[in-house]
Every structure is written in structure tokens, then in C-alpha cells.
Amino acid sequence: MKILQKGFTKDGFSIQLEDWSEDFTTYKYKFDIGAYPKGNWNKRFRAQCEFEDKAEAVKAFEELLNGYVTVFDLAFTVMVSGGNRIPIKDTRLKHIDES
């Protein structure tokens, strides 16, 4: 995985644009935006949003940086027990303290 760009959202989430195309050549989604908010337990966790197209991923990344969208507006998911992923907007994480 290559990290193409790093930054922070307007609401303080650490984010990075990732290229997975060399690692998973047959997988449909080649680009991710990883977000690393801090939960109530005071530990960072990973949420991610996957993209097939690099231009689409770059556009979403820039919109996050500029505050036009949040991780709750996009299709970010969080890994839960059993390796399943659920939408971040369907979790109580939208109420986390980012300070």
C-alpha cells in the first residue's frame, strides 16, 4: 500500500489517501481513504472508504480536507467483531469526542 497524501478533516480526523492497486490486483476497489478518529476509549481506530477510481478518491479526499463533506457523509465503514464492516453513520461513533 502506498500513502499518496495525508491530512486532517475540519472536524479533526486524521485521514490519508491510499493506493492498494499493487497489493490487490484483482480486487475491485483500488483506492481507500483511511480515517483515524479517536473514540471515547481514547484510542484511535480505522474507518475507511473504498473507491474503484483514483480521481473519485482524490476528489473525496479534497472534499474532506476542505470541509465540504465529513466521514459521516461518505460511505465510510468500521471493522467490527467477526471481521464484518458496518457504516460509520450507523454507529454511535458520530457522538465521539475528537478533542
Rosetta silent file (secondary structure, phi, psi, omega in degrees, C-alpha in Angstrom):
SEQUENCE: MKILQKGFTKDGFSIQLEDWSEDFTTYKYKFDIGAYPKGNWNKRFRAQCEFEDKAEAVKAFEELLNGYVTVFDLAFTVMVSGGNRIPIKDTRLKHIDES
SCORE:     score description
SCORE:     0.000 S_00000001
   1 L     0.000  134.886  175.869    0.000    0.000    0.000 S_00000001
   2 E  -108.549  133.448  172.403    1.231    3.455   -0.892 S_00000001
   3 E   -88.273  118.085 -177.317    0.140    6.521    1.053 S_00000001
   4 E   -87.884  -32.830 -177.486   -0.484    9.197   -1.554 S_00000001
   5 E  -162.411  146.928  176.664   -1.460   12.065    0.728 S_00000001
   6 E  -125.469  156.425  177.502   -2.138   12.781    4.406 S_00000001
   7 E  -177.035 -167.501  179.146   -4.150   15.491    6.113 S_00000001
   8 E  -133.454  140.960  174.641   -6.852   16.378    8.612 S_00000001
   9 L   -75.424  167.726  178.893  -10.553   16.968    8.187 S_00000001
  10 L   -63.637  -25.996  178.474  -12.127   20.174    9.508 S_00000001
  11 L   -96.467   17.232  168.504  -13.504   18.194   12.455 S_00000001
  12 L    90.351    7.717  177.715  -10.048   16.885   13.380 S_00000001
  13 L   -78.058  132.641  170.416   -9.951   13.401   11.870 S_00000001
  14 E   -74.350  130.040 -179.578   -6.530   12.278   10.633 S_00000001
  15 E  -133.206  155.429  173.596   -7.007   10.994    7.050 S_00000001
  16 E  -146.422  144.686  176.718   -4.860    9.501    4.340 S_00000001
  17 E   -94.058  125.993 -172.598   -5.359    8.651    0.683 S_00000001
  18 E  -122.298  140.345  175.447   -4.117    5.133   -0.064 S_00000001
  19 E  -108.386  114.065 -179.289   -3.282    3.258   -3.284 S_00000001
  20 L  -105.509    8.639 -170.869   -3.801   -0.502   -2.905 S_00000001
  21 L   -62.636  -31.058  179.689   -3.583   -1.332   -6.634 S_00000001
  22 L   -81.367  -24.032 -178.034   -0.242   -3.156   -6.397 S_00000001
  23 L   -83.524  -37.099 -176.234   -1.292   -5.196   -3.343 S_00000001
  24 L  -129.232   78.817 -173.242   -4.697   -6.382   -4.557 S_00000001
  25 L   -67.038  -27.116 -177.953   -4.590   -6.519   -8.347 S_00000001
  26 L   -98.931   -5.807 -178.652   -7.884   -8.397   -8.735 S_00000001
  27 L   -77.848  138.595 -175.882   -9.864   -6.508   -6.096 S_00000001
  28 L   -60.694  -41.765 -176.392  -12.471   -4.078   -7.427 S_00000001
  29 L   -95.660  116.971 -174.914  -11.599   -1.226   -5.056 S_00000001
  30 L  -102.598  -17.028 -174.801   -8.033    0.020   -5.571 S_00000001
  31 E  -128.650  137.472  178.977   -8.061    3.266   -3.571 S_00000001
  32 E  -125.726  152.410  160.939   -9.030    3.954    0.039 S_00000001
  33 E  -111.469  119.568  176.057   -9.340    6.928    2.280 S_00000001
  34 E   -96.709  133.419  176.932   -8.415    5.840    5.777 S_00000001
  35 E  -118.987  142.188 -175.154   -9.708    7.960    8.669 S_00000001
  36 E  -128.276   72.113  176.148   -8.369    7.686   12.186 S_00000001
  37 L   -74.773  165.732  177.943  -10.721    9.296   14.719 S_00000001
  38 E  -106.828  124.264 -179.244  -10.246    8.902   18.445 S_00000001
  39 L   -84.044  176.665 -178.696  -13.038    7.097   20.269 S_00000001
  40 L   -60.593  -22.056  179.535  -14.337    7.558   23.773 S_00000001
  41 L   -83.985    7.232  174.967  -11.862    4.923   24.969 S_00000001
  42 L    66.827   26.852  175.457   -9.094    7.388   23.960 S_00000001
  43 L  -124.885  143.256  177.122   -7.656    5.139   21.244 S_00000001
  44 E   -76.055  148.841  174.975   -7.582    5.758   17.542 S_00000001
  45 L  -134.985  168.380 -178.154   -9.361    3.329   15.230 S_00000001
  46 L  -105.882  131.570  166.803   -9.573    2.984   11.458 S_00000001
  47 E  -118.516  149.770 -178.800  -12.568    3.793    9.332 S_00000001
  48 E  -142.556  155.156  175.510  -12.260    3.514    5.571 S_00000001
  49 E  -129.814  127.431 -173.898  -13.986    4.437    2.353 S_00000001
  50 E  -103.423  146.475 -179.183  -13.150    2.451   -0.800 S_00000001
  51 E  -136.577  143.731  174.358  -13.028    3.687   -4.395 S_00000001
  52 L   -80.930  -32.196 -170.565  -12.599    1.995   -7.766 S_00000001
  53 L  -113.658  133.301 -178.938  -11.302    5.146   -9.430 S_00000001
  54 H   -63.375  -42.987 -178.883   -8.335    7.259   -8.308 S_00000001
  55 H   -60.714  -39.425  177.846   -9.889   10.540   -9.491 S_00000001
  56 H   -65.035  -40.894  178.806  -13.014    9.821   -7.458 S_00000001
  57 H   -66.133  -43.401  179.296  -10.892    9.059   -4.368 S_00000001
  58 H   -62.850  -42.804  178.944   -8.818   12.237   -4.794 S_00000001
  59 H   -60.524  -47.082  179.544  -11.978   14.338   -5.165 S_00000001
  60 H   -63.753  -39.937  179.117  -13.495   12.869   -1.989 S_00000001
  61 H   -60.731  -46.218  179.892  -10.193   13.336   -0.117 S_00000001
  62 H   -65.576  -36.802  176.817  -10.046   17.015   -1.095 S_00000001
  63 H   -65.156  -36.756  175.339  -13.696   17.497   -0.121 S_00000001
  64 H   -65.472  -45.651  179.576  -12.891   16.032    3.306 S_00000001
  65 H   -59.877  -39.276 -175.805   -9.850   18.309    3.701 S_00000001
  66 L   -87.503   -2.605  177.340  -11.863   21.391    2.754 S_00000001
  67 L    80.561   12.618  178.457  -14.824   20.552    4.979 S_00000001
  68 L   -73.280  -28.992  176.765  -17.347   20.130    2.159 S_00000001
  69 L  -137.654  165.482  174.867  -18.177   16.620    3.437 S_00000001
  70 L  -120.557  172.434  177.334  -17.474   14.591    6.581 S_00000001
  71 L   -63.949  -20.541  178.835  -16.706   10.903    7.074 S_00000001
  72 L   -80.606  -16.941  177.628  -20.380   10.534    8.025 S_00000001
  73 L   -83.891  -28.906 -177.376  -21.459   11.845    4.594 S_00000001
  74 L   -95.374  177.094 -175.326  -19.380    9.324    2.644 S_00000001
  75 L   -86.270   50.241  177.566  -19.549    5.519    2.666 S_00000001
  76 L   -72.632  141.838  177.232  -17.003    5.028    5.473 S_00000001
  77 E  -125.138  160.027  179.242  -17.131    1.708    7.273 S_00000001
  78 E  -126.055  136.491  176.850  -15.715    0.441   10.548 S_00000001
  79 E   -74.416  131.669  176.929  -14.500   -3.101   11.230 S_00000001
  80 L  -121.116 -178.143 -176.518  -16.452   -4.809   13.985 S_00000001
  81 H   -54.018  145.324  179.625  -16.233   -8.230   15.603 S_00000001
  82 H    81.155    6.365  179.664  -16.026  -11.173   13.241 S_00000001
  83 H    78.912    7.600  178.612  -14.356   -9.103   10.518 S_00000001
  84 L   -80.237  156.201  177.177  -17.627   -7.525    9.414 S_00000001
  85 E  -117.094  139.147  175.367  -17.865   -3.899    8.378 S_00000001
  86 E  -126.299  151.692  178.040  -20.699   -1.546    9.250 S_00000001
  87 E   -61.583  136.245 -179.537  -21.324    2.006    8.029 S_00000001
  88 H   -60.980  -31.813 -179.352  -19.795    4.569   10.379 S_00000001
  89 H   -68.769  -17.464  178.837  -23.040    6.559   10.218 S_00000001
  90 H   -93.716    9.325 -179.901  -24.874    3.575   11.760 S_00000001
  91 L  -109.280  169.128  173.851  -22.647    3.523   14.842 S_00000001
  92 H   -79.071    2.245 -178.354  -22.604    5.642   17.939 S_00000001
  93 H   -63.903  -18.223  178.837  -19.213    6.932   16.767 S_00000001
  94 H   -66.814   -9.869  179.664  -20.879   10.049   15.381 S_00000001
  95 H  -107.025   15.608 -176.043  -21.006   11.205   19.001 S_00000001
  96 L   -74.195  157.677  178.347  -17.318   10.684   19.762 S_00000001
  97 L   -90.847  119.092 -178.587  -15.126   13.313   21.335 S_00000001
  98 L   -95.756    7.149 -177.754  -12.454   14.438   18.887 S_00000001
  99 L   -76.704    0.000    0.000  -10.545   16.632   21.330 S_00000001
